[in-house]
């Protein structure tokens, strides 16, 4: 799952981005305005200076500088630093121009005077260098303020979302199914108070539902286990009757095994309904459990002529909840038995995986992603009304609960292979069940 950013970080990023955007826009605006004002000021200075210069020439012709033969005009230098204009400057028209001389930006004003022209040269490079330093300082200050904005935004966002964070901590501290609720009086923001009240209402409904479910599962547990115990006890007592023949004894053993399977089924389903952690984990002989799960289907498989092969080491033990694993195997075997009308069902254990392979019709590729969904049945299975689409859903839930990876591979016409990974037991089974 893709990691999610915290609300505080998102708020801080939004505040920072907006503030930095405004700071940059302000700095660029100030820079553009300052540069425009600089040009306006220089133009005004040049205009006043040029008018004064031409007036002085008219008043005292002796002040007129000699004609520069390269330019064919009078050349006057404003300031003390001499500047040698290039020959190409002679083509400049009347007005103020900016040219580059010796890597410096020079302003040249051309004005008509009598029958000739006057070139007035201005060098504002020092002023422009100082102006550039001021602009650079402005941009550097903007960068500093941007960094400060990020720090302030993160701090302020913490204040803004502190109640949401506190609410999240209180929600995490609540015990599932507990009756305690969160006090909305601890919060100031109206939106958070509304969220707390909505959560409290939802929490109350969930708590009531869990209590009803616990009561229901307790009643179901009692109502189902009592008759099952009676059936099992009666079967054991009848089997001791010497008047009962061999066929009747075989039927009684089937009833006894069916009662055991029903007890394990009830335990497994109650475990699922209560959403409890996996319990009663112990070493289980895998081969024996496979044989026990196969027993109720033996007559059906024999009538179909389907062979069963078990290639599992009889001494192999796995760590598992016996009831849960029994119901998983029973459903997988039932599924294989339903759809295998000829050939064989093969059990093997390879590299920690229990593999159940059948020679049934297989599953279409488009149906494979949905086989573990509740009430889902592929087209052919639905048409033939084989099953209700619940067994594999129960299998998947039990496997997820006990962290048993399960895989299903199938191709139409090539049968189906279900692989179930079970942890091999590191200790021996103390509750030995004879084969």
C-alpha positions as CSV (number, residue, x, y, z in Angstrom):
1,X,0.0,0.0,0.0
2,X,1.2,3.4,-0.9
3,X,2.3,5.4,2.2
4,X,0.1,8.4,3.1
5,X,1.3,11.8,4.2
6,X,0.0,13.2,7.5
7,X,-2.6,15.9,7.6
8,X,-0.1,18.1,9.4
9,X,2.4,17.7,6.6
10,X,-0.2,18.5,4.0
11,X,-1.3,21.6,5.7
12,X,2.3,22.7,6.2
13,X,3.1,22.1,2.5
14,X,0.0,24.1,1.4
15,X,0.8,27.0,3.7
16,X,4.4,27.0,2.7
17,X,3.7,26.8,-1.0
18,X,1.2,29.7,-0.9
19,X,3.4,31.9,1.2
20,X,6.5,31.2,-0.9
21,X,4.5,31.8,-4.0
22,X,3.4,35.2,-2.6
23,X,6.9,36.0,-1.5
24,X,8.4,35.2,-4.9
25,X,5.7,37.1,-6.7
26,X,6.3,40.1,-4.4
27,X,10.1,40.0,-4.9
28,X,9.7,39.7,-8.7
29,X,7.2,42.6,-8.7
30,X,9.5,44.7,-6.6
31,X,12.4,43.9,-8.8
32,X,10.5,44.7,-12.0
33,X,9.1,48.0,-10.5
34,X,12.6,49.0,-9.2
35,X,14.2,48.4,-12.6
36,X,11.4,50.4,-14.3
37,X,11.9,53.2,-11.8
38,X,15.6,53.0,-12.4
39,X,15.2,53.5,-16.1
40,X,12.7,56.3,-15.5
41,X,15.1,58.1,-13.2
42,X,18.0,57.7,-15.6
43,X,15.9,59.0,-18.5
44,X,14.9,62.0,-16.4
45,X,18.4,62.8,-15.3
46,X,19.7,62.5,-18.9
47,X,16.9,64.7,-20.2
48,X,17.6,67.4,-17.7
49,X,21.3,67.2,-18.1
50,X,21.0,67.3,-21.9
51,X,18.8,70.4,-21.9
52,X,21.2,72.1,-19.5
53,X,24.1,71.2,-21.7
54,X,22.6,72.5,-24.9
55,X,21.6,75.7,-23.1
56,X,25.2,76.2,-21.9
57,X,26.5,75.7,-25.5
58,X,24.1,78.3,-26.8
59,X,25.1,80.7,-24.1
60,X,28.8,80.2,-24.4
61,X,30.0,78.6,-27.7
62,X,33.4,78.2,-26.3
63,X,32.1,75.3,-24.2
64,X,31.3,73.3,-27.3
65,X,33.7,70.3,-27.5
66,X,35.6,69.7,-30.8
67,X,34.2,67.5,-33.4
68,X,35.3,63.9,-33.2
69,X,36.4,63.0,-36.8
70,X,35.4,59.3,-36.3
71,X,31.8,60.2,-35.4
72,X,31.5,63.5,-37.3
73,X,29.9,65.1,-34.2
74,X,30.7,66.9,-31.0
75,X,31.3,64.4,-28.2
76,X,30.8,65.3,-24.5
77,X,31.6,62.9,-21.6
78,X,29.5,63.1,-18.5
79,X,31.6,62.4,-15.4
80,X,35.4,62.0,-15.1
81,X,35.9,58.5,-16.6
82,X,36.6,58.9,-20.4
83,X,34.7,56.5,-22.6
84,X,35.7,55.8,-26.3
85,X,32.7,55.3,-28.4
86,X,33.0,52.8,-31.2
87,X,32.8,54.1,-34.8
88,X,29.5,52.4,-35.3
89,X,28.0,55.0,-32.9
90,X,27.9,57.6,-35.7
91,X,24.8,55.9,-37.1
92,X,22.8,56.4,-34.0
93,X,19.7,58.6,-34.4
94,X,18.6,61.4,-32.1
95,X,17.5,60.2,-28.8
96,X,19.0,58.1,-25.9
97,X,20.5,54.7,-26.6
98,X,22.1,52.0,-24.6
99,X,25.3,50.4,-26.0
100,X,27.9,48.0,-24.5
101,X,31.5,49.4,-24.3
102,X,34.2,47.4,-22.6
103,X,31.6,45.1,-21.0
104,X,29.8,48.2,-19.5
105,X,26.4,49.5,-20.3
106,X,26.7,53.0,-21.6
107,X,23.9,55.5,-22.2
108,X,24.5,57.8,-25.3
109,X,22.2,60.7,-26.1
110,X,22.3,62.2,-29.6
111,X,20.9,65.7,-30.1
112,X,20.9,68.1,-33.0
113,X,22.9,71.3,-32.5
114,X,23.1,73.8,-35.2
115,X,24.3,72.1,-38.4
116,X,25.8,69.1,-36.5
117,X,25.1,66.7,-33.7
118,X,26.1,66.4,-30.1
119,X,26.9,63.0,-28.5
120,X,26.6,63.0,-24.7
121,X,28.0,59.9,-23.0
122,X,26.8,58.8,-19.6
123,X,28.3,55.9,-17.5
124,X,26.0,54.7,-14.7
125,X,27.8,51.4,-14.2
126,X,28.6,52.1,-10.6
127,X,25.1,53.1,-9.8
128,X,23.8,50.0,-11.6
129,X,26.2,47.7,-9.7
130,X,24.9,49.1,-6.4
131,X,21.4,48.7,-7.6
132,X,22.1,45.1,-8.6
133,X,23.5,44.4,-5.1
134,X,20.3,45.7,-3.6
135,X,18.2,43.5,-5.9
136,X,20.4,40.5,-5.1
137,X,19.9,41.2,-1.3
138,X,16.2,41.4,-1.9
139,X,16.1,38.0,-3.6
140,X,18.4,36.4,-0.9
141,X,16.1,37.8,1.8
142,X,13.2,36.3,0.0
143,X,14.9,32.9,0.1
144,X,15.6,33.3,3.8
145,X,12.0,34.2,4.4
146,X,10.9,31.2,2.4
147,X,12.9,28.9,4.6
148,X,11.5,30.6,7.7
149,X,8.0,30.2,6.2
150,X,8.4,26.5,6.0
151,X,9.5,26.2,9.6
152,X,6.6,28.5,10.8
153,X,4.1,26.7,8.6
154,X,5.0,23.3,10.0
155,X,4.7,24.7,13.6
156,X,1.4,26.4,12.9
157,X,0.0,23.3,11.1
158,X,0.8,21.3,14.3
159,X,-1.4,23.8,16.2
160,X,-4.2,23.5,13.6
161,X,-4.3,19.7,13.5
162,X,-3.4,19.0,17.2
163,X,-7.0,18.2,18.1
164,X,-7.4,15.9,15.1
165,X,-4.2,14.1,16.1
166,X,-5.5,13.9,19.7
167,X,-8.8,12.5,18.5
168,X,-6.9,9.9,16.5
169,X,-4.9,8.9,19.6
170,X,-8.1,8.5,21.6
171,X,-9.7,6.4,18.9
172,X,-6.6,4.1,18.9
173,X,-6.8,3.8,22.7
174,X,-10.4,2.6,22.6
175,X,-10.9,-1.1,23.1
176,X,-12.9,-2.8,20.4
177,X,-16.3,-3.5,21.7
178,X,-15.9,-1.3,24.8
179,X,-18.6,0.9,26.0
180,X,-16.5,4.0,26.6
181,X,-16.8,6.9,24.3
182,X,-14.8,10.1,23.5
183,X,-15.8,13.3,25.3
184,X,-16.5,16.0,22.7
185,X,-16.0,18.7,25.4
186,X,-12.3,18.4,25.1
187,X,-12.3,19.9,21.6
188,X,-12.8,23.5,20.5
189,X,-13.2,23.3,16.8
190,X,-16.8,22.8,15.7
191,X,-15.7,20.5,12.9
192,X,-13.8,18.2,15.3
193,X,-16.7,18.1,17.7
194,X,-19.0,17.1,14.9
195,X,-16.5,14.4,13.9
196,X,-16.3,13.1,17.5
197,X,-20.0,12.9,17.9
198,X,-20.4,11.0,14.6
199,X,-17.7,8.6,15.7
200,X,-19.3,8.1,19.1
201,X,-22.6,7.3,17.4
202,X,-20.9,4.8,15.1
203,X,-18.9,3.3,18.0
204,X,-22.1,2.8,20.0
205,X,-23.7,1.0,17.1
206,X,-20.6,-1.2,16.5
207,X,-20.5,-2.0,20.3
208,X,-24.2,-3.0,20.3
209,X,-23.7,-5.2,17.2
210,X,-20.7,-6.9,18.8
211,X,-22.6,-7.6,21.9
212,X,-25.5,-9.1,19.9
213,X,-23.0,-11.2,17.9
214,X,-21.3,-12.5,21.1
215,X,-24.7,-13.4,22.5
216,X,-25.7,-15.1,19.2
217,X,-22.5,-17.1,18.9
218,X,-22.8,-18.2,22.5
219,X,-26.3,-19.4,22.0
220,X,-25.4,-21.1,18.7
221,X,-22.4,-22.7,20.4
222,X,-24.6,-24.1,23.2
223,X,-27.5,-25.1,20.9
224,X,-25.3,-27.0,18.4
225,X,-22.8,-28.6,20.8
226,X,-25.5,-30.1,23.0
227,X,-27.2,-32.2,20.3
228,X,-23.8,-33.1,18.7
229,X,-22.5,-34.3,22.1
230,X,-25.7,-36.4,22.5
231,X,-25.3,-37.9,19.0
232,X,-21.6,-38.8,19.7
233,X,-22.4,-40.3,23.1
234,X,-25.3,-42.3,21.7
235,X,-23.1,-43.6,18.9
236,X,-20.4,-44.7,21.4
237,X,-23.0,-46.5,23.6
238,X,-24.7,-48.2,20.6
239,X,-21.4,-49.4,19.3
240,X,-20.9,-51.3,22.6
241,X,-24.1,-53.2,22.0
242,X,-23.2,-56.8,21.1
243,X,-26.5,-57.3,19.1
244,X,-25.5,-54.7,16.5
245,X,-24.1,-56.2,13.3
246,X,-21.0,-55.1,11.3
247,X,-22.9,-53.0,8.8
248,X,-24.6,-51.1,11.6
249,X,-21.3,-50.6,13.4
250,X,-19.9,-49.1,10.2
251,X,-22.8,-46.7,10.0
252,X,-22.3,-45.8,13.7
253,X,-18.6,-45.0,13.0
254,X,-19.7,-42.8,10.1
255,X,-22.1,-41.0,12.4
256,X,-19.4,-40.6,15.0
257,X,-17.0,-39.2,12.5
258,X,-19.7,-36.9,11.2
259,X,-20.3,-35.6,14.7
260,X,-16.6,-35.0,15.2
261,X,-16.5,-33.1,11.9
262,X,-19.5,-31.0,12.9
263,X,-17.9,-30.2,16.3
264,X,-14.8,-29.1,14.5
265,X,-16.9,-27.1,12.0
266,X,-18.7,-25.3,14.8
267,X,-15.5,-24.5,16.5
268,X,-13.9,-23.1,13.3
269,X,-17.0,-21.0,12.4
270,X,-17.3,-19.6,15.9
271,X,-13.6,-18.7,15.7
272,X,-14.3,-16.8,12.5
273,X,-17.4,-15.1,13.8
274,X,-15.8,-13.8,16.9
275,X,-12.8,-12.3,15.0
276,X,-10.4,-13.7,17.6
277,X,-6.7,-14.5,17.2
278,X,-5.6,-17.9,16.3
279,X,-5.6,-20.2,19.4
280,X,-4.9,-23.8,20.2
281,X,-1.9,-24.1,17.9
282,X,-0.3,-27.5,18.2
283,X,1.6,-30.1,16.1
284,X,-0.8,-32.1,13.9
285,X,0.0,-35.2,11.8
286,X,-0.8,-33.9,8.3
287,X,-1.3,-37.3,6.6
288,X,-3.7,-38.5,9.3
289,X,-5.7,-35.2,9.1
290,X,-5.9,-35.6,5.3
291,X,-7.2,-39.2,5.7
292,X,-9.7,-38.1,8.3
293,X,-11.0,-35.3,6.1
294,X,-11.3,-37.8,3.2
295,X,-13.3,-40.3,5.1
296,X,-16.8,-38.7,4.6
297,X,-16.2,-38.6,0.8
298,X,-14.9,-42.1,0.3
299,X,-18.2,-43.6,-0.8
300,X,-18.8,-40.8,-3.3
301,X,-15.3,-41.1,-4.7
302,X,-15.6,-44.9,-5.0
303,X,-18.9,-44.6,-6.8
304,X,-17.3,-42.2,-9.3
305,X,-14.3,-44.4,-9.7
306,X,-12.0,-41.5,-8.7
307,X,-8.7,-42.7,-7.2
308,X,-7.1,-41.0,-4.3
309,X,-3.3,-40.8,-3.9
310,X,-1.7,-39.5,-0.6
311,X,2.0,-38.8,-1.0
312,X,2.6,-37.2,2.4
313,X,5.1,-38.5,4.9
314,X,3.1,-40.1,7.7
315,X,5.6,-38.7,10.3
316,X,5.2,-35.1,9.0
317,X,3.7,-32.7,11.5
318,X,2.6,-29.1,11.0
319,X,1.9,-26.4,13.5
320,X,-1.8,-25.6,13.1
321,X,-5.2,-25.2,14.8
322,X,-6.6,-28.7,14.2
323,X,-10.2,-27.6,13.8
324,X,-9.4,-24.8,11.4
325,X,-7.1,-27.0,9.3
326,X,-9.7,-29.8,9.3
327,X,-12.4,-27.5,7.9
328,X,-10.0,-26.1,5.3
329,X,-9.1,-29.6,4.1
330,X,-12.8,-30.7,4.2
331,X,-13.9,-27.8,2.0
332,X,-11.0,-28.3,-0.5
333,X,-11.7,-32.0,-0.7
334,X,-15.4,-31.4,-1.1
335,X,-14.7,-28.9,-3.9
336,X,-12.4,-31.4,-5.7
337,X,-14.9,-34.2,-5.2
338,X,-17.8,-32.2,-6.6
339,X,-16.0,-31.4,-9.9
340,X,-13.9,-34.6,-10.5
341,X,-16.0,-37.2,-12.2
342,X,-13.0,-39.4,-13.3
343,X,-9.3,-39.7,-12.9
344,X,-7.8,-39.0,-9.5
345,X,-7.3,-36.6,-6.6
346,X,-3.6,-36.5,-5.5
347,X,-2.2,-35.1,-2.2
348,X,1.5,-34.3,-2.0
349,X,3.8,-32.2,0.2
350,X,6.6,-30.4,-1.6
351,X,8.8,-27.6,-0.1
352,X,6.4,-26.8,2.7
353,X,3.4,-26.7,0.4
354,X,0.5,-29.2,0.6
355,X,-0.8,-29.7,-2.9
356,X,-4.2,-31.0,-3.7
357,X,-4.5,-31.8,-7.4
358,X,-7.6,-33.1,-9.2
359,X,-8.4,-34.1,-12.8
360,X,-11.6,-32.1,-13.0
361,X,-12.7,-29.8,-15.8
362,X,-10.6,-26.9,-14.5
363,X,-11.6,-23.2,-14.0
364,X,-11.7,-20.5,-16.7
365,X,-9.0,-17.9,-16.5
366,X,-11.6,-15.1,-16.0
367,X,-13.0,-16.9,-13.0
368,X,-9.8,-17.5,-11.1
369,X,-9.5,-14.0,-9.5
370,X,-13.0,-14.5,-8.0
371,X,-13.0,-18.1,-6.8
372,X,-12.5,-17.1,-3.1
373,X,-15.3,-14.6,-3.2
374,X,-18.4,-15.4,-1.2
375,X,-21.3,-16.9,-3.3
376,X,-19.3,-16.8,-6.5
377,X,-19.6,-19.7,-8.8
378,X,-18.1,-20.0,-12.3
379,X,-20.5,-20.4,-15.2
380,X,-20.4,-24.2,-15.5
381,X,-20.7,-24.7,-11.8
382,X,-23.6,-22.3,-11.6
383,X,-25.4,-24.1,-14.4
384,X,-25.0,-27.5,-12.8
385,X,-25.8,-26.1,-9.3
386,X,-22.7,-27.6,-7.8
387,X,-22.4,-26.0,-4.4
388,X,-23.3,-22.5,-3.1
389,X,-20.0,-20.7,-3.5
390,X,-19.4,-20.5,0.3
391,X,-16.8,-23.3,0.9
392,X,-13.8,-21.5,-0.7
393,X,-14.7,-18.2,0.9
394,X,-14.6,-20.0,4.3
395,X,-11.2,-21.5,3.3
396,X,-9.8,-18.2,2.4
397,X,-10.9,-16.5,5.6
398,X,-9.4,-19.3,7.8
399,X,-6.2,-19.2,5.8
400,X,-5.9,-15.5,6.2
401,X,-6.7,-15.7,9.9
402,X,-3.9,-18.3,10.5
403,X,-1.6,-16.8,7.9
404,X,-1.5,-19.8,5.7
405,X,-0.7,-18.7,2.1
406,X,-3.0,-20.4,-0.4
407,X,-2.7,-20.5,-4.2
408,X,-5.1,-21.9,-6.8
409,X,-3.9,-22.8,-10.3
410,X,-6.2,-24.2,-13.0
411,X,-6.7,-24.4,-16.7
412,X,-9.8,-25.6,-18.5
413,X,-9.4,-29.3,-19.3
414,X,-6.2,-29.7,-17.2
415,X,-7.8,-29.9,-13.7
416,X,-7.1,-27.8,-10.6
417,X,-4.2,-27.6,-8.1
418,X,-4.7,-25.9,-4.7
419,X,-1.4,-25.2,-2.8
420,X,-1.5,-24.6,0.9
421,X,1.6,-23.6,2.8
422,X,1.7,-24.9,6.4
423,X,4.5,-24.3,9.0
424,X,6.3,-27.5,9.8
425,X,6.2,-28.3,13.5
426,X,9.4,-27.8,15.4
427,X,8.2,-30.1,18.3
428,X,6.6,-33.5,18.3
429,X,2.9,-34.1,18.6
430,X,2.1,-35.1,22.2
431,X,-1.5,-35.9,21.5
432,X,-0.9,-38.9,19.3
433,X,-3.9,-40.1,17.3
434,X,-3.5,-43.6,16.0
435,X,-3.9,-44.0,12.2
